[in-house]
Amino acid sequence: MNYRMVFYIIGYILRIEGGAMLLPALTGWIYLEEEGIAYVIAAGICLFAGTLLTIKKPKNTSIFAKEGFVITSLSWIALSIFGALPML
């Protein structure tokens, strides 16, 4: 199994989620709500974790069905965990 490619894609997905979390942070900032800072912190954590996973691009970029299943499962788990961070 190509673990480096799996973690690279998970990191890329986390970076997308971190960028998407900046939208509610912007909305909270516009409406002067205190909850906006929670989204900024969570977005920073997401972007940091995603950047750590995508620093080194793997040499072998081939993905087969096994990797696809693992990527799908781990991305759902990672998105659930990191998506819940602003609510803590």
C-alpha positions, -999 to 999 in steps of 0.1 A, spaced: 0 0 0 12 35 -8 10 51 26 28 83 16 2 90 -11 -27 82 13 -14 107 39 -6 133 12 -42 132 0 -55 134 35 -33 164 41 -46 181 10 -82 174 21 -74 189 55 -60 220 39 -92 224 19 -112 221 51 -90 246 69 -97 271 41 -134 264 42 -134 271 80 -122 306 73 -156 314 58 -176 311 91 -147 329 108 -151 358 83 -189 358 89 -183 359 127 -159 388 122 -184 407 101 -212 403 126 -188 409 156 -195 375 172 -171 359 196 -174 324 181 -154 335 150 -121 331 168 -129 294 174 -131 289 136 -98 308 131 -80 286 156 -96 254 141 -87 266 106 -51 272 117 -49 237 132 -63 222 101 -40 241 78 -10 232 100 -18 195 100 -26 195 63 7 213 55 27 188 76 12 159 57 18 175 23 53 189 27 69 160 8 52 148 -23 55 111 -27 75 97 -56 50 70 -64 17 87 -70 -3 57 -81 -35 49 -63 -54 16 -65 -87 5 -50 -72 -4 -17 -57 31 -13 -90 46 -24 -109 28 3 -84 38 30 -83 75 18 -121 76 19 -123 61 53 -96 82 68 -108 114 52 -143 109 68 -127 104 102 -103 133 98 -130 157 86 -152 147 115 -125 152 141 -112 185 127 -146 197 118 -157 194 155 -128 215 168 -147 248 167 -174 233 189 -151 223 217 
